[in-house]
Structure formats: structure tokens, C-alpha cells
Amino acid sequence: MRQPTILLIEPDKLFAQTYKKALEASDYTVFLVTNAQEAISCADAHKPDLVVLEVELAKHNGIEFLYEFRSYPEWQSIPVIINTNISRGKFAASSNELQLLGVSELLYKPKSSLAKLISILANELEYATAND
Amino acid sequence: MAVSLNTNFDQSTLPQRLLALITEELKVPLERIARTGELAHLGATDSSVALNDISLICQTAIRLVDNYALGLKLVNFEPGTLELEPVAASSVLAEVIAELEPLAASHGIKLELELYGRHLPVIANARALAAAMSSAGASLLEVISSKYGSDYQTSLKLCLHHGRGVAEAGWYWSGSEIDAEVLRRGWALLGRSRQPLAPNLSGQASGIFIADLLLESMNSKLKSSKFHNLTGLAASLKPSSQLVLV
């Protein structure tokens, strides 16, 4: 059976390596990118099963990425989990906007954990597969 | 060429603004430690590798806090107590490079020390100068690392070169992300934004402002600067006239 593929968009190299190792240890194939532009190219090349996104990116932020990402019909049903250092109170996008952009979960990194991310990710993939 | 900055805002709120930024920034190393520990616990990394990573993250966080405390002491709590003396800037910069090498390696960035021409000692304080340069360097490593893709190979140069009657010491790189205007806006946003420098950068940048605070205690300033087709942040340091006569 094919391993599920995750597009991990994380600009902090140290965090990125940590998340990548943790996800790979949970049997996911991980494509790691650090900015929105690379993320679009990577999604185009690999068609990921799920996206894990830090919204605080250089140049185009994560919300801009999401608008671009969701504008392609073939990517509209791919689950997106936001995993960010920005607290809910400081978040630029409203809950409604995130819902419209198809964000499944919003995790605040300081109050989250690798185990929580992996568990949510597994649930989202299971849900997405069941609805395919 | 160097462009000096006019920071038009209430200087009395600077310590609080910096503290707000540093508090925010310190969450990142704590979080990195938590995640690295968790990764080791999951068995996804070797525990000795995790311990090395944690040690490096701790050193980076401690450097940030130490340099902030030193800057506050010199500028706000005990102004005028800093002893300025002839300092061999080249040896201070070499120490800074050695200090930041492990952090640079973890970000996949090469550090280079480039000394242009012969330099007389400068009037400075070796500890404050080293703290300022390491603060700015550590911040730039984070900012540059998050700016470029994971496969991008880049280097950050710590240069010492001649300005007009002064020695210019600072960090230079091939990008042009931080110019004078960006720094000016950064100062205005300091403490009010998680990333005060620029919308096209991510990562933390309080070290740049701490460096400026430390340089202020030596009657200098961090400036946006260009040298040999490189963009950078540098400080002008006066040569020691006493030693010129000798």
C-alpha cells in the first residue's frame, strides 16, 4: 500500500527537521518546503494527501498560499492543518475565512505536540479517504 | 556605503518593546527543546543527537537573554559605565565567528570572516562589541535560513573594512532583504509585531535590535550598509588615535 504523502510547509529549518523525522517515523512520506512558492510547485509535482502549514512564511504568507492552493479544483479537497506559532488572538484570518479555505485544524505550536499533530493528521487522512 | 538610521520613536519605551519581542522570541527555543525531547521519546532520533540539538538551542537562547541584559545594563541601568578602550576588532570578530559556527551549521549556512586591509585597534569594549556582533549574527542566521529554500546554499560574511576615517564591522550577505527603510520600519514596529523587520522575512529579529542597543553604548549604531556588492548591517568604529601616534 502506498504511504500517505504530506506536504510540510515550515520555514524554520530546525522545526522542519523535527516534524519531518516524526512524520517519517509514523510511516508518512514527507515533502518539506520552506515557502509558499515552493509549496505550490511541490503540490503540483507530488499531489500530497495532506498539507501541514505554518502561516508565518517569508514573502507570501500561509493565508495567501491557501487562496492560491484552493483556486485549483484538484486541490480543493486536500485537508490542510495549520500548525503555527501565531496565537489565535493574533491570527489575521477569521474562523470563517479559515473554514472557507478548508482548514481542518488550527494548532498553536507552543500548546501542541508531535503526538497531537500525528493523531490529528491520521484522523484527517482517514476522514478524507472515507469521503473519496 | 552606509545609510544611517533615524529612529523616530519614543526611546523610553525601547526596553519594554524589546522585552515584549524577546518574550515572544523565547517561546521558539523552548518549543524546539520540547519537540526535540518528544522526538527522542518517540524514538525518531538518536538521543545523543537530540541532546546535542537541545544544547545548541539552549546556548542560542541564553545568548539572546545575556546580550539583552547586557544591553539594558549599559544603556538604561548603568549608562556611562562602559570602559571604552583600544580593541583589536579582528580578533573580536574571529571569536564571534567561532561562537556562531555551530548555530550556522545547524541552519546549513556557511560563516566567513573577511578582513579587508590593515586595521588599527578601534575604540570599543570587546565584550559589548562581541555581544553586538553575535546578537546580530544569530538573528540574521535565523532570518536568512527561513527566507531561503532548504536546498539553498548561502554564506554570511562578517567583514571588517575601511570606511571614511572609521573601521566598519558588520554582517554582509548577497541578498538585499534588509535595507535602511526596512530597518526604519522595523524600529517603528518593534514590540508591536512578532516579526518587526519585513513582511518578506520570517523568523525572529530581536537580536538585531539588541545589537543596536549594545552598539549605542559604544556611541555607534547598526546601519544598513553595502560593500563589494553585498548587503549588510554594519557599525562604524573609531580607530584609536592614541595608537596612531605610537
Boltz contact constraints between the chains, C-beta under 6 A:
constraints:
  - contact:
      token1: [A, 11]
      token2: [B, 146]
      max_distance: 6.0
  - contact:
      token1: [A, 11]
      token2: [B, 202]
      max_distance: 6.0
  - contact:
      token1: [A, 12]
      token2: [B, 146]
      max_distance: 6.0
  - contact:
      token1: [A, 13]
      token2: [B, 107]
      max_distance: 6.0
  - contact:
      token1: [A, 13]
      token2: [B, 145]
      max_distance: 6.0
  - contact:
      token1: [A, 14]
      token2: [B, 32]
      max_distance: 6.0
  - contact:
      token1: [A, 18]
      token2: [B, 35]
      max_distance: 6.0
  - contact:
      token1: [A, 18]
      token2: [B, 39]
      max_distance: 6.0
  - contact:
      token1: [A, 21]
      token2: [B, 39]
      max_distance: 6.0
  - contact:
      token1: [A, 21]
      token2: [B, 44]
      max_distance: 6.0
  - contact:
      token1: [A, 21]
      token2: [B, 45]
      max_distance: 6.0
  - contact:
      token1: [A, 22]
      token2: [B, 39]
      max_distance: 6.0
  - contact:
      token1: [A, 22]
      token2: [B, 44]
      max_distance: 6.0
  - contact:
      token1: [A, 25]
      token2: [B, 44]
      max_distance: 6.0
  - contact:
      token1: [A, 34]
      token2: [B, 149]
      max_distance: 6.0
  - contact:
      token1: [A, 34]
      token2: [B, 150]
      max_distance: 6.0
  - contact:
      token1: [A, 38]
      token2: [B, 149]
      max_distance: 6.0
  - contact:
      token1: [A, 56]
      token2: [B, 202]
      max_distance: 6.0
  - contact:
      token1: [A, 57]
      token2: [B, 202]
      max_distance: 6.0
  - contact:
      token1: [A, 58]
      token2: [B, 147]
      max_distance: 6.0
  - contact:
      token1: [A, 58]
      token2: [B, 200]
      max_distance: 6.0
  - contact:
      token1: [A, 58]
      token2: [B, 201]
      max_distance: 6.0
  - contact:
      token1: [A, 58]
      token2: [B, 202]
      max_distance: 6.0
  - contact:
      token1: [A, 59]
      token2: [B, 200]
      max_distance: 6.0
  - contact:
      token1: [A, 109]
      token2: [B, 31]
      max_distance: 6.0
  - contact:
      token1: [A, 110]
      token2: [B, 27]
      max_distance: 6.0
  - contact:
      token1: [A, 110]
      token2: [B, 31]
      max_distance: 6.0
  - contact:
      token1: [A, 113]
      token2: [B, 38]
      max_distance: 6.0
  - contact:
      token1: [A, 114]
      token2: [B, 38]
      max_distance: 6.0
